[in-house]
């Protein structure tokens, strides 16, 4: 195999590559399809990693609005990346780093910096070979040490910004042995008005792929239901692949069931045969069933959790939603998330929170929605409703307590109100001189020291935890004394920084400056989320027992009255 002169990197490492492209429309589920395939290969005993290619010009996802791109997912090393990396970490059970997210901004920036440094003296710097070589280098380096590397190309085939990546993949396939590369194309198979599954969109999409020089080895049809045998045969005929290389990926109740569906379809076995890995894989009877057992846990109870945010988009809070689900798997409870818009609470809860079993206030930036979040926290505190505040939710819990318990009128964060008379939340000292917005927050995994005999210690069962951060503001040290003898205590710290707060004599009131949702996994849920759901169930059971006792007392009274 050729060795790239820029890095002297041996390209034979990470020897098996699955490239996943999409057609017809975005948002079909390429990432979930890829992650599910990776999950099955991991069950079969292989080390699997993933790369997400995002063709946008942003260097990373850190400055992007969640409305446009969903949540910003944070990796251990502080990388602010596409939310699909969160799916890969959750499905594969691995921790990734920034190099696993390739963007056009990152690639072009690197090549241009090399050009300015004189690395290309005498050469005309071009898309081919300089940009495509850099793309291939990044994929190979991210794959180092793994048996199989999944590479998802964002967007759809035909997007102009994605062309350099598809050309890089064409070259990649030319440089690798045929048995080391597999191309998977995910397309939409819609229904006509008479209920017929239509293959024409898939045909046109594959035609576009082939015009670029790529031939799909596998086609995955996204549809409401499984593909009919006749549909598979038609796709195979017109797209020039075997019928057994066409797979269904129908809608399912839970994305965590997708690995079970594609396993039933035989996608994993087809991939193993293509890579000539079938003999090296664990026999089907010896493969781990932990994933299946976790995601099919019987739910015997249900809870309703209000998520008080400012974005009318589930993807903006994906990791929180998934973490609540993971906690439900652990406990055997169905967690129903009710989306409550923070703006609607600015003048008080006005009934929107009545009847919910718990409240989660997520992170965020900017003034919009903060007053509503403060009102939600106040409601949870005053009505003994289990509460979990994350990052900004943690900070607003400090603000709420300062205003309504400590009587610090107009207390706020200087992020929202630079002129507040009581800046209980202020900017981090190291941020004073920061000018650039991208990649300059306190990011990534940091250690929090936990006080013994606290709720936090009970949750983590340890005197420390390592969690991921993404913030510029913190509890102002000048106000530590004001909270010194209060029921609201800071049970987790990092030096002079307050990391965890909790409230005494409350069923469950916890706030974290960090984002525990980024490290939650099916089968390994985040302790704060497990604690929240458990406290909700305990409260519901206690309420149920109280109602039963009341009913029994009423029955006894009625019976006595009749007897007399």
N, C-alpha and C positions, 0 to 999 in steps of 0.2 A: 504493500500500500504506500502511496506517496506520503511524504512527511512535509508539513507546511513549513517553509523557511522562516516565517515570522515568529513562530513559537517553538519550533523543533518538536511539535506535538505528534506523537505516534497515532495516526488516525485509525489504527486497528483496534484501539480501545473502545469500549462501548459498542460491541460489534453488531448488535441487532437493533435496527431502527424501524419504528412504525411511524409513518408520516400521515397525518390526518388532515384532510382538506374538506371544505364544505361547499355546497352549491345551492342554487335556487334562492335561498334567503338566509340571513344571519339568525342567530339565536335558535338554531335547530337542536343543539345539544351535542356538538362535536366534542366538547370538553368532557361531558359526562360519558359519552361513548368511549372516548379514549381512556378515561380514568377507570371505567368499568372493565375494559379489556386488560388494563394494567393490574387491576385488582385480581382478576382471574389468573394472570401469569404469576403474580406474587403468591397466590394460593398454591400454585403448582411448584413453588420452591425457588423462583428466580428473583434476583435483585432488580427492581424496576424503578426508573426515574422518569421525569418528564420535562419537556421544554415547551413553553408557550410563546409563540411568535405573534407580536402585535405590530401591524404595519403602520401604526400612527407615528407622527413625527415627535411626539413627546418622548423625552428620554426615559421617563417612567410614569407610572399612573398617579404619582403623588399630588399633582396639581389639578387633577381632573374632577369635574363635577359628578357626583354619584348619579345624577339624573341621566347623564350621558353614558356612563360606563359602569354603573353599579359601585359597590363598595371598593375602597382601596384596601387591599390585603397586605399585611405587614409580615415579612419573614424574620427569622431569628437574627439575621445579620443586618436588619434594618431596611432591607429592600422594600420599596413601596411598589406593589405589582398588581397585575390583573387578578380579578377575583377567581379566575379559573385555576390559579396556583393554589388557592384555598381548597378547591375541589380535589386537586391532585394530592395535596398533603393529607386531606381527610380520607380519601379512598385508598391511597397507597400506604398511609401510616409512616411517611418519611418527612424529614425536615429538609427543605430546599434552601437555595441561596439566590442572590440577585441575578446571577448569571443564567438561571433557569428561565428568565423572562427576557426575550430578545425583542427590542423595539427598533424601529427605523431611526429614531433620534439617537439611541445609544450607538447603533452601528455607524451611522454617518458621522457622528461626533468623533468617534474613535479614528475613523479613516481620515477625516479632515485634520485632526490633530497630528496624525502621523505625517500627512502631507506638509503641514506647516513646520514640522520639526525636520523636514528634509529627508524623510525615509524613502520617498519616491523620486528623488532627484533624477531628472532626465526623462521621467515617465509622464505620460498623460494619465491622470487618475480618472478611472471610469467605473461605471456600474459593474461591468464585466471587464476585468476579473476582480477588481479590488473590493467592491462591496460584496459580491457573491462569495469571494474567498473568506471575507470576515464572517459572513453568516455561517458558512460551513465550519469555520474554526470554532465559533461559539457553540454550535451544536455538539461537536465532537468533545470539546472540553467539558461541557455540562454532562455528557454521557459517561465520562471517565469513571471507571470502577463499577459500572452497572452492567447487568446482562442484557437488559432491554431498555431502550430509551424511546419514549413516546414523544412525538413532536407534533403539536397542534398549530396549524396556520390559521390565525384569526381572520375574520371576514369571510368573503365568498370568492370562489374562483372567478376571475374576470375583473375584480377590483384593480384599478390601475396601481394603487400603492402596494399591492401584494405581488406584483410581477417579479421584482428582483428575488423574492423569496422562493417563488415557484421555479425560477431559473436556477437558483442555488440548489434546490432539491433535485432538479433534473441532472445537474452536474454531479451531485452527491451520489445519485443512483448509478451514474456512469463510472464513478471511481470505486464503488463498493462491489463486492461479489453479489450476484443476483439474490442468493439465499440470505443475505444480510439486510435486505431492504424490503419493506412491505408498504404499499400505498393503499390507504383506506379513504374512500370518498363517501361522505354523509350527505344525503339529499332528501328533499321533501317528496313524499308520495301522497298527493292530495286525493280527495274523492270528487267525483263529478256529482251532479244533482241526482243522478239515478243510482248513486251508491257504488259506482265503479272506481277501483283504484287506478289512477292515471299515472303512466310512466313517462309521458312526454317531457315533463320538467327534468326528470333524471337523465333522459337521453340527451337533452340539450346541454345540461351541465357537464356530463361526461364528454360530450363533443368539445366543449370549451377546454376541459382539462387536457384532452388529447392533442388539441391544437397547440398547446404549450410544450408538448413533448413528454407528457406524463400519462402513463396508462394505469388506471386503478387496478389493483389486485383484488380488492374487496370493495363491495358497495353495500352500505348500510342504509336501509330505507326507513326514514322517520315518518310514522303514520299514526293515526288514532288506534289502529288495530294491527295485528300481525299481517304481513304481506301474504296474499293468496299465492298458492303454488304457481298459478298461471301468471301472476304479476312477476314473481321471481324469474320465471322462464323468459318472459318478455324482456325484462331488464338485462338478463344475461345475453340474450340473442342480439339486442341492439347495442349493447355496451361491450361486447366481445370479451366476456369473462365466463367461467363455468357457472352453472346454476347454483352449485354448492358454495360459491363465493358471494352469493347475495343473501344478506341477513336482514331480519326484521329488528326494529327497535321501536316498539309501540309505546304509547303513553302508559305510564304506570302511576300508581297512587303515591309512590315515594321514590325519589331518585336513587335511594340506596337499594332499591329492588332491581335497578337496571342490570347490575352484574348477574343477578339470578336469571334474568330474561335472556341475556345474550349467551349465558352459559347453556341454557336450555336449547338455544339455537345452534350451539356448537362452534361459536366464533373462536373461543380459546383454542380448541383442538385444531381448527383450520390454521390458525396462526402458528401453532407449534409445529405442525407438519411443514408449513412453508419455510420456517426457519431451521428445519431439521433438528428440532429440539425435543421431539416427542419422547425419544428414548431417555433423555436426560431429566425430563419432568417427573415429579412425584406421580405414582399411579393414582388414578382418580379416587380410589378408596382411602388413600393416605393423605390427601390434600386437606388443609385446614378448613373446618366448617365454622370457624369463629364468626366470620362476617355474616353468614346466613343466620346463625343463631342470634346474633345481636340485633340485626335489622328486622327480624321476624318475631321479636319478643312480644309475647301476649300482653296486651294493654288491659289492665283490670280496672283502672281508674282514669279520670280525665281532669285536667285543670285548664283554666282560662287565664292567660297572661297578657296584660296590656303592654304593648311596646310603644312608648311615647316618643315619636320622632317627627322630623319636619319634612321628610321626603316621602311622597306618595309612590313608592317603588320598593318592592320586596327585596330586589337585588342590592339596594343601598344598605341593607342590614342582614345580608345573607348569612354571615358567620354567626350572628346572634341567633337568628332563626334556627340554624343548624345545631348550635350549642344547646338550645332548649330541647331540641329533638333528641340529642345525644343523652341529655339528662333523663328524658322520658324513657329511652331504651334501658338505661341503667336501673330505673325504678319500676318500670312496667306501667308507665302512665302515658296517656295521650295528652300531649301539650298543644293546646289550641292557642295560636297567637292572634290577638286582636289588635289591629293597627289603629292607634289613636293619634291624631294629628295634633302636634304640640300647639300650633297656632290657635286651635279651637279651645284651648285651656287657659289662654292668657288671662281671662277675667274670672278664673275659677273653674273647677271641674264640671259644674253644671250637669252632673249626672252621667257624664261619659265614662267615669271610672267605677260607678256603682255596679256591683255584681262581679267585678273581676276578682280573681283569686290572688294575683300578684302584679307587680309593676316593674318594668325594666325601662330605664332611661339611658339611651345609648350615647355614644360620643358624637362629635360634630364640631363645626366651626361657624363663627358668625353669630350675629345677634338674633336673627329670625328663629323663633321657636323657643328661645331660652326662658321667657317668662312663663310659657305654658309648661315647660319641663319643671320649673321651680314649683308651680302649683301642683303638678302631679306628685312631686316629692313630698310636698307639704301634706297632701291628702293621704299618702301612704304612711307618713310619720304619725299623723294625728289619728288615723283610723286603724292603726295596727295591721296594715296590709303589707305583706312581705314585699321587700323592695331591693332591687339591685341596680346600682348606678355605675356606669362604665365611662371612664375618662371624663368627658364633659359632664356626664351624669353624676360622677363623683364630685366634681368641682361645684356643680349647682346645688348638691346636697349641703356643701359647706356654706354656700351663699344663703340657701333657704334657712338653715339653722341660725346663721348670723343675724338675718333679718328678723325672724319671728320668735326666736328664743333668747338670743343675746341682745335684742333690741338695737342692733347696729343698723339704723335706718339707711336705706338705699345702698346697703352693702352689695358688692358685685365683683365681677372679674374685670380687670383693666382691658381685657380683650373686647368686652362688650361696652364698657363705659370707662373711658380713660380718665374721667373727672370724678369718679365715685369717691365719696368721702371715706369709705371703708373698703379698700382694695384687698379683700380677704383672699382673692386669687390674683396672682401677678405673674408677669412674664419671667421665664427662667433667666437667671443672671447671664448665662452664656449666650443668650439670644439677643442681648442688647445691641451688639454690633452686626448682627446678621442682616444682610440685605437681600440675598437670593431666597426665593420661596421654596424651590425644589430641593428635597433631600436634606433639609437643614434643621428639622425638628429633632427632638430627643426620640430616637428611633431604635427599634429592635429589642432584643432580649436583655433585661437587666435583673439583678437580684434584689428581692425585697426581704428584709428581716422581719419576722413575725413574732409578736409578743406571745409568750405562753399563756395558757388559761384565757384565751380569747376565742371569739367566734371564728376568726380567721385561722387560728391554730387548729381548732376543731375540724375545719373544712379541709385544710391541707395536711393535717397530721404531721406537721414539721415546723421548725423554727425559721424556715426560709422557703421561698419559691422563686422560680425563674419564669417571668412572663414578658410579653412583648408590649412595647410602648409606642405611642405616636402623639406627642403633645408639645406645645411651646410654653404652656402656663402651668403653675403649680400653686399649692397653698402657700400664702405669704408668711414667711417665718415671723414677721412682726406681730402676727395674730396668734401665735402658738399659745401664749400665756392666756389669752381670752378663752381658749378651749380647755385649759389645763384641768379644771375641776368639773368639767361638764360630762353628762351621760354620753354625749357624742365623743368618742375617743378615736385616736389614730393608732390602730393595732399593727400596722405594717409601715416600715420606713426604709429609706435608702439613704443613709447618711442623714442629712438635714432635710430630706424630702419626705413628705407624707404620701404614702402609697395606698393605704387601706384605711377606711373609716368604718365604724360600726356604732350602733346605738343600743345602749343597755335597756333592759326591760321592754324589748320589742320582739315580736315573733321572729323577724328576720329583717334586718336593716343593714345593708352592706354596700360600700362603694369602693371601687378600685380605680386608681389613677391609670393603671395599665389596662390592656385589652385581653382578658382571659379567653375570649371567644376564639382568638386566633390559634390557640393550642388545643382546642377541644377536638376529640375524635370519636367516631362510633366505637364503643368498647373501652374508651379511655376519656370519659367526659370531663369537662372543666369543673373543679370543685365548687366555685361560686354558683354555677348554674345548678349543679346537683343539690346544693344547699337550699337554693331558692325553691326548687320544685318540691323537695322534701318538706320544707316548712309549710308550703301551701297545702300539701296533703295532710300534714299533721293538724293544721288548723281546720281543714275540712272534716277530718275524722272527729276531732274534738267537738266541732259544731254539730255533726251528725249525732254523736252520743248525747250531747246536750238536748237536741231536739227529741231524741228517743226518750230520754228521761222525762222531759216535759210532757210528752205524749202519754207516757205511762202514768205520770202523776195525774194528768187530766182524766184518764180512763178510771183510775182508782177513785178520784173525787166524784165522778159521775155515778160510778157504781154505788158508792156509799150513800150518795144523795137519794138514789132510787130505792135502795134498801130501806132507808129510813122513811 
